[in-house]
């Protein structure tokens, strides 16, 4: 991996992780266009740079994380379904991860949902994610299980799930941001543990790549989150729906044109 490739992947991660557009789908296109091979370090890099994006949420919503323990308990409750299902179906999920076509299909299907979600849930009653109940948190967590299917988008599934529980678009997006922290942190720790357990070590260049990736991801994610909230509040999800459909079609075209696509 070159420094240029690391920066490009970090930009992709920062831009797409919290938007309902599937960071996995964008990583497929990015790595394919750059001709990258899925080495152990590249796979680790794409996960661990999520730490930078996690930090962006902590910085932007600093005060929200020190209100009460009740806030953390709700995040734990919401995280349980996907964590349990992910462990039980790990082999099946791994098999899905081998199919870029599956990612493309889910991008298109998810895009179609986003085209209409504003009309389906247009009478929200909860404008602050702090006010949701434990039952609502758990139901949102059930929707997050959909994100175990590559291309669905964790952000999209949790935001739609939150809107079914009468959260406003902004409140739904913010709860999705918060819920990402334990899930992404857990994924990074597990990936790093497996990397080291398999006997891999880091070169000085690889350490630098990880540092640069996290810094770039952090900065880009802050910009992406602020922009996303503004667009979402004013215009809703339709633009993101069309965008997902276009990205899904691009991946399908790349597959049909003979490009060797791999999920990193």
N, C-alpha and C positions, 0 to 999 in steps of 0.2 A: 504494500500500500504506500502510495506517495502522499506527500503533504497536501497536494492539490486534491487528490481523491478524498482524503480525510476531511478537508474543509467542505467539499461538495456534499458528502454524506451527512456532515454535521448540520449544514444548512437545510438539507432535506428533512432531517430529523426535527430540527427546531421549528420548521415551517408546518410540518404535517402531524406531529404527535398529538397536538391538542385540537386540531381541526378534524371535522367528521369526514375525512377524505382518504383514510388508510395510509399510514406511514409505510406499511409493508409493500403496498402497490407501488409507491414512489421509489422505495429502495430497489425494487426489481428493475424499474426503468433506469434508475441512476447507475446501478452496478452494471447493467447490460450495456448501456451506452459507453461506459468507461472501460468495458472489457475486463472487469474484476473477477477473480476466482474466489470461491468461498473458503478461504483458508481459516484455520482455527482462530487466528487473531482478528481477521476481518469480521467473523461472526461475533466474536467477543466485543469488538469495537462498536458494532451497530447497536448492541444492547447497553453497554456501559456508558456510552455518551448520553443515555437517558438521564444520568445523574445530573447533568448540566441543565436539562429541561425541567427536572424536578425542582432544582434550585430556583428556577425562574418563577415557579408558582409560589414557593416559599417567600420570595422577595416581594412579589406583587401583592400577595395576600397575607403579609406578615402578621397583621393584627388579628386576623381570623383564626389563627392557630393557637391563640392564647386566651380564648374566651372561656372554655370549660372542657372538662373531660368528656362530657356528653357528646361533643363534636367528634372526638376521636372514636368513641364507641360506635357511633353511627357509621363511620368509615369502615370500621372492622366488620360490622354486621353486613354492610354492602359488599365487602370483599370476600366474604365466606363462600358464596355459591361458585364463583369462578375459580377460586383456589381449590375447592374440593373437586369440582368437575374436571379441572385441569389435571389434577393428580390421577383421578380415576381413568381418564381417557387420554393419557399422555401419548400412548402409542398411536392411537387413531388420529390425534391432532398432528403428530409428527408426519403421518402419511399425507395429511392434507397440505402440510407445509411444502411437500414436494411438487405441488401442482400450481404453477403460475396461472394456469387457465382457471382454476378455482378462484384465485384472487381476482382475476378479471371479471368473472361472472358475479362475484359478490359485490365488487365495486359498482357494477351496472345495476344490480338489484337494489343495493343500498341507495344508490343515486335516485332510483325511481321512488323509493320511500320518502326521501328528503324533498322531492318535488311537491309532495302533498301533505307532509307532516304539519305544516303551519295551519292548514285548513282543518285537519283532524283534531288538533288540540289547540283551539283558539279561545278558550275561556279559562285561563290559568287563575288560580287563587292564592298561590304561594310565590311571593316575590323575593324570598330570602331562603337560601338552602339551609340555614341554621334552624329553620322552623319545621323541617320535615320530621316525621315520626320514624320510629324504628321499623315499623311495617313498611313504610314507603322506602326506606333505605334498603331493606332486604329485597323488595321488588325491583328496585333499580339494579341491585346486584344480580338478580336473575337475568335481566336484560344484558348485563355485562358478559354473561356466559356466551352470548352470540358472537362476541369478539374472539372467541377461541377458534372460530372459523376464519382463516386468513382472508383479508380483504374486506371484512365486515367493518372494521374500525372500532376500536374500543371507545373512542370519543363519541362516535355516532350512536352506537348502541346504548351507551349510558345516558346521553342527552335525550334521545327518544324515550328511553325508559323513564327518565325524570319528568318528561313532559306528559307521559301517561298518568303521572301522579300529581298533575295540576301545577307543576312548577312553570314559571315563566321561562322564556328562552334563555335569558341571562342567568337566572338562578340555576337552571338545568345545566348550562355550560360550566358554571363555576363549581357545582358539585362534581361534575365530571373531572374537572381539573384536580380537585382535592382527592378524589378517589384514585386518580392515577398514581399518586405518590406512593402509597404502600405497595401497589401492584408492580410498579416500575422498579422501585427499590428492591423488592423481593426478587424480581427477575434478574436484576443486575448482580445481586449477591450470589444467587444460584449459578449464574453463568460464570462468574469469576471463580467460584469454588470448583466447578467442574473443569474449568480451564487449567487451574493449578493442580488439581487432582490427577489430571491426565499427564502431568509432567512437563507442561509448557512453562516457559519463563519469559520475562519481558526483556527485550533489548532496550538500550537507551533511546533509540529512535521510536520504538513502540510506546514507551512511556510518554515521550513528547507528543506523539500522535494522539494519545488518549487525553492529554492535557489540552491540546489545541481543540480537539473535537468537542470536549465538554464546554470550553470557553465559548466557542462559536455557537454551539447548540443553545447555551444559556442566553446569549445576546439575541439570537434570532428568535428564540421562543418567546422572550419578553415582547418583542415587536409583534410577533404573530398573535399572541394572546390578546393584546390590546386592540389590534386591528380586527380580529375575529369578533370580539365582544361588540365593537362599534357596528360592524356589518350586520351581525346577528340581530342586534337590537333594532336597527333601522329597516333591514330588508328581509330578515328571515333566512330560511335554508335553501331556497330554490336555486340560487347560484351555485351552492356547494353540490346540490344534486346533479345539475348539468355537468359540473366539473368532474365529478366521480364517473359519470357515464363516459365522458370523453377519455379519461385516463384508462378506464376499463377497455374501451375500444382500441386505444393505442397499444395496450398490452396484447390484446388478441391479434392485432395486425402484426406486431413484432413476432408473435409465435407463428402465425401463418406464413410469414416471410422468411422463416427459417432461422431466426435468431435463437441462440441458446440462452434461455432465461432461467435463472436460478434464484430461489428465495434465500437471501443471506441471513 
